[in-house]
Amino acid sequence: MRTTRGSLWLPPALLLLSWLSGCASVAPLGSALPPGAPARIELLDAPFFPQQDHQCGPSALATVLEASGTAAVPEQLVAEVYLPGREGSLQQELLAAARRRGRLAYVLPEDPGALLAEVEAGRPVLILQNLGIDAHPLWHYAVLIGFDAVRNQVLLRSGRQDRLVMSWQRFEGSWRRGGRWAATMLEPGTLPAQPIALNYLDACAGLEAAGMLDGAASSYAAAADRWPENPLVHLGQGNVAYARGDLRAAVGAYRRGVRLAPADAALRNNLAQALLDSGCAEQALAEAREAAELAQGSALAADVRVTLESAMRATESTGTIESCPDSMAGGDTEQSLSLRDDAGNGTDD
Amino acid sequence: MFTENLRRACVAVMCVSLLSVAMPLPAQAAIVTTDRAVALEQRGSYVSTITAALARDDVRSRMVALGVDPATVEARLGGLTDTELATLAERIDNAPAGGDVLAIIGIVFVVLMILEFTGVIDIFKKV
């Protein structure tokens, strides 16, 4: 009885196991290959830093940084990204260390084709793998340096191995279990092989947060060329100008954004704040009121309320004294066009 | 005479400092940072200025607790965006957390084990 039942269970169990290991579901590497890409590429010049204990993060990061033209040694990176209590490095901290070195750390979309396209463009890709399973993850950073569509395999700088050949199936599985996370290090102002607007703007915002304002400005300028109609590009340009203390350029950039997206509470909020700092309390109040109405009930409501309150205080306290420059008061097109040039050239400072 | 001048100077300094306290300072500006606006567009989640400040404090103390040198922790926080800080404040102890489909593996395995032990199935002895 027992034997019969066991043999009955065996075929579905094996089927389940094969499903779990992902044998059937992974499409071959060739199907993810970007159009026109060669079947086989290996970035022979990509540097290699063999990892120390638990420190695949600093080693892999050093590889992609050095390949992007920024001198980096893992020993220095350890103090910046290694988290002893976790015996590893966090993705966010790897990105932060790259930004502090002036690199535009671009997180790729969760698409294997985007990884291969980066390698084709000559840039090694930092990837996160889970070499275990979800219940017992074994997180590991490696660098993708090549692929071979004919043999259906990839080439990695991984751990202590300078040229690890891994089947596409195994690689794709471990990358998927790692959350399909991959990043490439770009020169500020350049675009990845297959740019996605929000991913790119997120990378620009990272440089901005790290205080690398020149790099952020040139990257936003590249974004403005590529996606001129995206209001977030203008928010970013405005925020960089604001951080530099260039209120005129900030107001101009926010106004451009508001023209593209009149219902965007974030743009109106920042416009109000920049106007307020410029001494244009009346105009600031009008924008802040508009922003408050738009943000009602949304996540932005609390932040917009702060701006509205300070605009209200400013109009009460300044009274008749209005130090608003004429150029700030209006939103005329000519003024904004000249500010657009200012924002674009600001990168050469 | 000298004390009188000193008193006047003190009053003047106090007046100026009180006035400057009353004036809105740029440091208190509620600028919506680009990364927060992008996250709102990308994932529909927004980190407010206050939440971001709290997250920064939170991550700073967690990092020190996890063995980061207090002298370098501020520099390490330097390159992180508000959104990243909020993410880490929430799950620095189990990040990176990826993948959801394969969480099923663990569950399936546990279910198989239970079925095995209760005698419903017998695959582990057979395979």
Interface residues (C-beta under 8 A of the other chain):
Chain A: R2 R5 G6 S7 W9 L10 A13 L16 L20 A79 E80 V81 L83 P84 G85 R86 L90 Q91 Q92 E93 L95 A96 A97 A98 R99 R100 L128 N130 I133 D134 A135 W139 R176 R177 G178 G179 R180 W181 L198 L201 D202 C204 A205 G206 E208 A209 A210 G211 L232 L235 G236 N239 Y242 A266 N269 N270 Q273 L276 D277 S298 A299 L300 A302 D303 V304 V306 T307 S310 R313 A314 S317
Chain B: A22 M23 P24 P26 Q28 A29 A30 I31 V32 T33 T34 D35 R36 A37 V38 A39 L40 E41 Q42 S45 Y46 S48 T49 I50 M63 A65 L66 G67 V68 D69 T72 A75 R76 G78 G79 L80 T81 D82 E84 T87 L88 I92 D93 A95 P96 A97 G98 G99 V101 L102 A103 I105 G106 V108 F109 L112 I121 D122 I123 K125 K126 V127
